[in-house]
Amino acid sequence: MSDDINVHKLSEKHVRRAEHIEQNLEKKGMGRDQAEKEATRQAVAEMGESTGGKNSGGDAPKHSHNENDHRPGSDKQTHSG
């Protein structure tokens, strides 16, 4: 699985998490190369894959019919008087 992960497309958050995991695995006696692969795999598994910034976590996806997404009556005319 870790061979399929493109490490160049990982977010900074994934990289930082993988570094922490790697340090812990090395302390437990795992070799450096194996710890790096396993840490990357674990970071992606824990946090999900990096989306490349299309929509941030809180943003809802945009619809092709945006003009119909607002509430009726929100385009009220200003009242005079």
N, C-alpha and C positions, 0 to 999 in steps of 0.2 A: 504494500500500500504506500509506504513512504517513498518508493521510487516514482510513483505517479504524481507526487506533489511538486509543483514548480516553486522552488524556494525564492525565486526572483519576483514572484507575484504575491508574496506574503506581506501583510500589513506590518507596520512597526509594532503594533500590539502583539501580533502573533510571534514576531521575532523575539521580543522581550520575554514573553511567556516561555517560549522554547528555550531561551538561554537559562532561565531559572530551573526549568525541568532538567536540562542537560547537566547543570551543576549538581543537582541532587542525585542524578543517576551515576555520575562520575564518583561522587562520594560513596555510593553504595558498591563501587567496584566495577562498574561497566566501562568498557573501553571507550575512548573518546569518539571515534567514528560511529560506533554503534549507538552511543548515547546521543549524539547529534541527530541521527536519523530517527531514533525513537522519540526524542524530545519534540522534533518537528511534527511527527505523526500525532503525538499526544496533544500538542497545542492546537492543531487543526481540528482534531476530534472534539476537544473541549469547547472550542470557541466557534466552530463552524468555519467553512471556507471563506476566504476573503472575496468580497463581491467586486472589488475594484472601484468602489465609490459611486455606483449607479444611483442608489438611494441609500441614505443613511438609515440606521436602524429604525428611527422613529418616523421616517417619511413614508406616507402611503404611496403606492405606485400611481402614476398619472394615467388617466383614461383618455381615450381618443375623443370622447364626447364631453370635454371639460365644461363647455358652456351650459350643459344640463346638470352639472354637479352642484350648483349652488341652490340654496333654498328659495322657494317661490316667494316673491314679495321683497327680496333683498335689493331690488333695483327700484326702490320707491322714489317718486318724484318729490322734490322739495316743496314744502307748503309755503305759500306766501301769506303773511298776515298773522 
